[in-house]
Amino acid sequence: MKALYQKIRSLQGKNYGLYKSLADRSWDFGDFVLEFLHVQGDPYAPASRVMIKSNLQMLGFSSEWGSSFERRLALSDFLYRKLSALVREKYPDRDAAVVFDTAGPEMLVRNALWVDNGELRACLQVRLPGDGRKIQAEAAAEILTMVLPDLVSAALYNLGESKPEGVEPELVEHYRVLAERKEILSQLEERGLCAFVPDGAVLPRASGLSELPMEGAVPFIAPEEMAVTLVANGREIRGMGIPKGITVISGGAFHGKSTLLQALTKAVYPHIPGDGREGIVVSESAVRVGVEDGRSVRGTDLSQFVRDLPGGISTKNFTTACASGSTSEAANLMEAMEAGSDVFLIDEDSSAVNFLIRDVRVRKLLGDDREPLIPLTDRIREIKNHSFILVAGACGDFLDLADNIIVMASYKAECARVDGKNIAAGLNAADVNVVRDAAKIVPNLPAFVEPHCRDFAEYVKPLLPSLRPASAVERQVKVKISGDTLLQIGFLVSDTSKAGALVDKQQRLGAGFMLLNLCQNAASNNESANGESQKSVTIMERITALCEKIKNVGFRNLPQGLSREMSLPRAIDIACVLYRLRDNKR
């Protein structure tokens, strides 16, 4: 620290650009090391980026906290939130001297703070002070040699050594949530379940713009008919188990059916203690499927839901820069299936009606010759080894096809089980025409064929010419977010607003940098192959391998991996971003 202080003081009043000399070496602070990843060129440029590195034992944590992914994630997320809160408390202004991003309720792998191989790395943004083009050494020294060490001491050291567990109770709770989630996930398959909602979960949020739990909300209680008791982390947990198959969530408006589906959608990621949804578990490959007017589709086989279009246009290799509502939802479902999803979450309010159902009278009026769309009701019983959880408050056709029905009434779940042709919900069986065999609805409908995951190198090959710097002054391909959700990679763009289950800007940037890395590697492999054939590797194999690597060592080995705030999405979410990637000029 003394060496850094003396170095900064020697720069007093000199040209601002000499701040870059701070990046020539690492600076030893005793228990941790400070490195400069990027030094801004002038006071008005994007802030400098510094990294703090320390051994876990130097911070007072036992090596046990680096022994498994769940422990590393619990520790990283817990310390991230402590550091973020302290930085916001000291520097509440937007253009503060020190900036460290906030986090939503999800526990994610973040490059801003991660633990691996017994080492902690935290990356912060620091605005180095200047008077015009001159260095303000005294102010810079205060930030770098006083403020930063104080933040490290208050946020990153183990302050719970005197506690029974040897760490702070909040950290123990973080780990408990992750450990129980892992055990429950393993039990879902054994029990034939695709999701689990524990008693006491708080599903509603404070508002449409908040992720905080609603005060005074009705806690979730499992209906007896669907109640299961799982054992996790040495304790019994009662809740609602949603079996594999077709489950319909019904109920009146504002009674909580979409709230339940939204909670299941968010549960693909672990949540922090106190969120209210931390005990909800769903298959980690679950994907919400809905309408996405105007999305880009390239080479996706939609023939299982869309027959050839007028003019003889085939849908087996469907490509469009602006998909309609029904074709976009069909593409979303087929691509999620191709990427390995085994649970599909659908809400009728965010779906194309003609993708979901076709009224009997319309069917008679148009026939199949004049309607290329094959509604989901005609296919859903054929789609084996996949589960559907659908919200249907108006589409009664799905009640006839469901294995289980959940009725939400005043935020309370009730069960209306399906047993053969009788729906146990007080419905008059004489008025219900249950048709489980799709072939009986459409006799000439060909059997459903699941899609195969495409080859990664072949799929990205047409994109590679656009994978270049977007301006003459840029030396490398930039990854940017335009607005809140439009991802730009060089000249390529992807509208990520409804791509998978991405939760924030940091995950979108993570997906962008990972795809840039994978595409650049594919380009290098093509150049080095010299015309020789290479082993086919699917999109999901490529993406999953990189995700597993980052789970172990964070983003540090990814080119540009520490340059921006980013977090790790699921592999299936990155695939969803890739499927929407197109040339910006087209």
Secondary structure, 3 states (H helix, E strand, C coil): CHHHHHHHHCCCCCEHHHHHHHHHCCEECCCCEEEEEECCCCCCCCCEEEEEEEECHHHCCCHHHHCCHHHHHHHHHHHHHHHHHHHHHHCCCCCCCEECCCCCCECCCECCEEEECCEEEEEEEECCCEECCEECHHHHHHHHHHHHHHHHHHHCCCCCCCCCCCCCHHHHHHHHHHHHHHHHHHHHHHHCEEEEEECCCCCCECCCCCCCECCCCCCCCCCHHHEEEEEECCEEEEEEEEECCEEEEEECCCCCHHHHHHHHHHCCCCECCCCCCCCCEECCCCEECCCCCCCCEEEECCCCCECCECCCECCCCEEECCCCHHHHHHHHHHHHHHCCCCEEEEEHHHCCHHHHCCCHHHHHHHCCCCCCECCHHHHCCCCCCCEEEEECCCCCHHHHHCCEEEEEECCEEEECCEECCEECCCCCHHHCCCCCCHHHHCCCCCCCCCCCCCEHHHHHHHHHHHCCCCCCCCCCCCEEEECCCEEEECCEEEECCCCCCCCCHHHHHHHHHHHHHHHHHHHHHHHHHCCCCCCCCEHHHHHHHHHHHHHHHCCCCCCCCCCCCCECCCHHHHHHHHHCCEECCC
